[in-house]
Amino acid sequence: MKVRTASLAAAAVALVATTALTGCSSSGSTASGSTGDGSTASGPVTLDFWGWAPGYDQSVALWNKSHPDIQVRFDKTAPGSKGGYTKMLTAVKAGNAPCLAQVGYETLPSFAAAGALQDVTSSAASAKSQFAAWTWNQVSIGGATYGIPVDTAPMALMYRKDLFAKYGITTPPATWDQYAADAAKVHAADPTVYLGDFGNDAYNYAGLAWQAGAPWFGTANQQWQVSLNNAGNQKVASYWQGLLDKKLLKTDPSYDPSLYKDMASGKVLSDVNAVWDAPIIASSVAGTSGKWAVAPMPVWDAADPVYGNDGGSATAVLKGCAHSAQATEFAVWMSTDAASVSNLIKVTGIYPAATSGLTNAALSAADPFYGGQKIYDVFNAETAHINTSWQWGPTMTQTSTDLGDGLGQAETGGATLPSVLGTVQTKTIAQMKQQGLTVSG
């Protein structure tokens, strides 16, 4: 989507002038009202909400039962990276966007730069204290708030207990050195079996970089800094390239049916992924229920464990929403109401951004698929060891596409991960400059 350079430059000034990203419509309304943050309505309001996560529709249904004057219609779209974001931005440009949209933290800066978000600072202010500070920063840019945090996404190792035992892995790998050793051990025992899979998901890879303290973006001296190709990122790339070179990892595309077929048949024994992947695995390989477990993500230094984060979404209010105050009210409720949060934990697999959600009983439930394990105990223990200073850049749609393409090339041997990072950095800087942003790298 093309936007005026002046608008992007203004957005860039706002982005650079703050560390707010540091963490790390027709509006579907049936009644008219003001378009400002303090919007009002003279009668019942219906708000459209676009998103893709499972379980969101169930939280919407809970809201609608108890809020007859503010009804929400949830429309399931393609995931953001698979067309959902393009659809949202196109709708904003056409003036018929929904009031509410599921937008990942990583993409929110791009929406802000495109002028696609509505400032809801006033109506959201009273909710700020209910959320972990770094998650609130994810929805705030240049002093303005554009939505409400839903979740964070600590990463862990989901693995087949029975097959680990079969191949002599008595304890899940606690470090990346041990992970590499176990990968070699498994593959030597059976060349058709792999400890894990190396997919093509750019955001999963971002979680690996996040863990390693290898940032991609930063701001200094009123300009953007791009560091995808720095020493820390090269360290991560070289590690995974080494495993690929030795053919110790399966290379099924991320979240592809081929991956779950290999998991179900015992050809792929584990997955390093975010908390929300736990229910995806459970539903995708249901026939192996009870054989899985969750362990902490392997770390670089056992004496100083640091973990990664792969995702996290906001309920954003899109530009043009005629009832943004009501939209914000719903967004706060969805992220804080006990019944809604319980639903999102069970169905969506979220780790709540709201501090009240961290005591939700659903986090203490035993999970039958994972052998009765209370899997959220693992994610809870990790959260204190996640670096929340990670910062997303303003061109993540382009950056993630280029990186995903490069990861796919690395899978097939068409490129190496260290070289991919250099290519993605060059393209990212070029894209940022094309949008009128001041950048160095």
Secondary structure, DSSP 8 states (H G I E B T S, - for coil): ----HHHHHHHHHHHHT--TT-----TT-SS---SSTT---SS-EEEEEEE--TTHHHHHHHHHHH-TTEEEEEEE---GGGTHHHHHHHHHHHT---SEEEEETTTHHHHHHTT-B---HHHHGGGGGGB-HHHHHHTEETTEE-EEE-EE-BEEEEEEHHHHHHTT--S---BHHHHHHHHHHHHHH-TT-BS-B----HHHHHHHHHHTT--SEEEETTEEEE-TTSHHHHHHHHHHHHHHHTT-SB---TT-HHHHHHHHTTSB-EEEEETTHHHHHHHHSGGGTTSEEEEE--BS-TTS--B-B---EEEEEBTT-TTHHHHHHHHHHHHH-HHHHHHIIIII--EESBGGGGG-GGGG--BGGGTTB-THHHHHHHHTTB-TT----TTHHHHHHHHHHHHHHHHHTSS-HHHHHHHHHHHHHHHHHHTT--EE-
